[in-house]
Amino acid sequence: MSYGSDHTKLDVEVTAKKDELSLKAKGAGLLIMISICLIGIILLALKMAEIENGYILLFPIIILSYVVHSLIATIDAVLGLKVSNRD
């Protein structure tokens, strides 16, 4: 089978054990957690725009941003994603 320059061949191996979650379940759970955190950041930012002393809500936004950053790093570690720059 020949692939052009715009196609990439990907081999995925998933093992399932009785006491472990599958790779799909881990990835889906992490994506759901990221989406919940991003929705929280958006809602806090909207609330911050409404109230007069909005700077009080900066600390929860920073915490949620850190959590999202950690979850993205976890997805990178679990799924073994690699980012490459091609010239």
Secondary structure, DSSP 8 states (H G I E B T S, - for coil): ----TT-----------TTS--HHHHHHHHHHHHHHHHHHHHHHHHHHHHSS-GGGGHHHHHHHHHHHHHHHHHHHHHHT-------
